[in-house]
Amino acid sequence: MYQGLGETYINVFFTLTAWSFVAAFTAVLIIRLAKRFAAGWVIAAMIVLGVAFTFASNSIFHRRMFVRQHQDSNTLVPATGCVHYEPSFGHLFAAYKMTAAEFDAWVSQHPWGLVEYDRGQIEHDEQRLGFSDPSEAYATEMASNGGQLRVYFKDGMMYLSYNVM
């Protein structure tokens, strides 16, 4: 099942937050059983620990989990050959090793209807993905909010740039 960039980003955040509060509740419950503290202290400690665990877990694990979950659920990119995969809340930059025939087949079968691209945004994509002067370029029509999928091919590599907005 495909999940959008923002949806995946928020999903990972809330998953880590929920597990952080479960860990805080468990820690405070163990302390409460060992030492008989008042209920008010237990609730306050759980909230403080939950916030601290949330901050720590999102700082440490969010990026890796976000990349992994989005890459695993993204059925709109090639299944094999990934060399570089860099998602963020509103952008995806990726590179895939493939032949020219595989590239042409992927472009023709993509459900979003890629057409030849006038290369209006190519300078930014070249800088970000580290290529220049591609032999082929395709893109979707730009959405009303500015979202667009652009793909380029050069020397056995497909470079993909997708912006949500």
C-alpha positions as CSV (number, residue, x, y, z in Angstrom):
1,M,0.0,0.0,0.0
2,Y,1.4,3.4,-1.0
3,Q,1.7,6.0,1.8
4,G,2.5,9.6,0.9
5,L,5.6,11.4,2.3
6,G,3.7,13.5,4.9
7,E,1.5,10.6,5.9
8,T,4.5,8.4,6.5
9,Y,6.3,11.1,8.4
10,I,3.4,11.7,10.8
11,N,2.7,8.0,11.1
12,V,6.3,7.4,12.3
13,F,6.1,10.3,14.7
14,F,2.9,9.1,16.3
15,T,4.2,5.5,16.5
16,L,7.3,6.6,18.3
17,T,5.3,8.9,20.6
18,A,2.9,6.2,21.5
19,W,5.7,3.7,22.3
20,S,7.5,6.4,24.3
21,F,4.5,7.0,26.5
22,V,4.0,3.2,27.0
23,A,7.7,3.0,28.1
24,A,7.1,6.0,30.5
25,F,4.0,4.4,31.9
26,T,5.8,1.1,32.4
27,A,8.8,2.8,34.1
28,V,6.6,4.8,36.4
29,L,4.5,1.8,37.2
30,I,7.6,-0.2,38.2
31,I,8.8,2.7,40.4
32,R,5.3,3.0,41.9
33,L,5.2,-0.6,42.8
34,A,8.7,-0.5,44.4
35,K,8.1,2.8,46.3
36,R,4.7,3.9,47.4
37,F,4.5,7.4,45.8
38,A,1.3,9.4,45.7
39,A,-0.9,9.1,42.6
40,G,-0.3,12.8,41.7
41,W,3.4,12.3,41.5
42,V,3.0,9.2,39.4
43,I,0.9,11.1,36.8
44,A,3.3,14.0,36.7
45,A,6.3,11.7,36.4
46,M,4.6,9.7,33.6
47,I,3.9,12.9,31.6
48,V,7.5,14.3,32.1
49,L,9.1,10.9,31.2
50,G,6.7,10.5,28.2
51,V,7.7,13.8,26.8
52,A,11.4,13.1,27.4
53,F,11.2,9.7,25.9
54,T,9.3,11.1,22.9
55,F,11.9,13.7,22.3
56,A,14.7,11.2,22.6
57,S,13.1,8.5,20.4
58,N,12.1,10.9,17.6
59,S,15.6,12.5,17.7
60,I,17.3,9.1,17.5
61,F,15.0,6.8,15.4
62,H,12.6,9.0,13.4
63,R,14.8,9.5,10.3
64,R,15.8,5.8,9.9
65,M,12.2,4.6,10.5
66,F,10.8,7.2,8.1
67,V,13.1,6.3,5.3
68,R,12.6,2.6,5.8
69,Q,8.8,2.8,6.1
70,H,8.4,5.0,3.1
71,Q,10.7,3.0,0.9
72,D,9.0,-0.2,1.8
73,S,5.5,1.1,1.1
74,N,6.3,3.1,-2.0
75,T,5.0,1.0,-4.9
76,L,5.4,3.9,-7.4
77,V,9.2,3.6,-7.7
78,P,11.2,0.7,-9.1
79,A,11.3,-2.3,-6.8
80,T,15.1,-3.0,-7.4
81,G,18.3,-1.2,-8.2
82,C,18.0,1.6,-5.5
83,V,21.3,3.4,-5.0
84,H,20.1,6.5,-3.2
85,Y,16.7,7.2,-1.4
86,E,16.3,10.4,0.4
87,P,12.7,11.3,1.5
88,S,11.6,14.3,3.5
89,F,8.2,15.6,4.5
90,G,7.6,17.2,1.1
91,H,10.3,15.9,-1.3
92,L,11.8,12.6,-2.5
93,F,15.1,12.3,-4.2
94,A,16.2,8.9,-5.4
95,A,18.6,7.2,-7.8
96,Y,18.2,3.7,-9.4
97,K,20.6,1.6,-11.4
98,M,18.8,0.3,-14.6
99,T,19.2,-0.2,-18.3
100,A,17.7,2.2,-20.9
101,A,15.1,-0.4,-21.8
102,E,14.1,-0.9,-18.1
103,F,13.8,2.9,-17.8
104,D,11.6,3.2,-20.9
105,A,9.4,0.4,-19.7
106,W,9.1,1.9,-16.2
107,V,8.2,5.3,-17.6
108,S,5.6,3.9,-20.0
109,Q,3.9,1.8,-17.2
110,H,3.9,4.5,-14.5
111,P,0.3,5.1,-13.4
112,W,0.8,8.9,-13.2
113,G,1.3,9.3,-16.9
114,L,4.8,10.6,-17.4
115,V,5.4,12.8,-20.6
116,E,8.6,14.3,-22.1
117,Y,9.8,17.0,-19.8
118,D,10.9,20.6,-20.9
119,R,13.6,20.5,-18.2
120,G,12.4,23.6,-16.4
121,Q,13.5,22.4,-12.9
122,I,16.5,20.4,-14.1
123,E,19.2,22.7,-12.6
124,H,17.9,22.1,-9.0
125,D,17.6,18.4,-9.6
126,E,21.0,18.1,-11.1
127,Q,22.6,19.8,-8.1
128,R,20.6,17.7,-5.6
129,L,21.1,14.4,-7.3
130,G,24.6,14.9,-8.7
131,F,24.1,14.4,-12.4
132,S,24.2,16.6,-15.5
133,D,22.9,16.6,-19.0
134,P,20.6,13.6,-18.9
135,S,19.8,11.7,-22.1
136,E,16.1,11.4,-21.3
137,A,13.7,13.4,-19.1
138,Y,10.1,12.8,-18.2
139,A,7.7,14.4,-15.8
140,T,4.0,14.5,-14.7
141,E,2.0,17.6,-15.3
142,M,2.6,20.1,-12.5
143,A,-0.3,20.0,-10.0
144,S,-2.1,23.1,-8.9
145,N,-0.2,23.0,-5.6
146,G,3.2,22.7,-7.4
147,G,3.6,18.9,-6.9
148,Q,5.4,17.1,-9.7
149,L,7.3,13.9,-10.4
150,R,10.4,14.2,-12.6
151,V,12.7,11.4,-13.8
152,Y,15.9,11.6,-15.7
153,F,18.1,8.9,-17.3
154,K,21.9,9.0,-17.9
155,D,24.6,6.4,-18.1
156,G,22.6,3.5,-16.6
157,M,21.0,5.5,-13.8
158,M,17.5,6.8,-13.3
159,Y,17.3,9.9,-11.2
160,L,13.9,10.7,-9.5
161,S,12.8,14.0,-8.0
162,Y,9.3,14.3,-6.5
163,N,8.0,17.3,-4.7
164,V,4.6,17.2,-3.0
165,M,4.0,20.9,-3.1
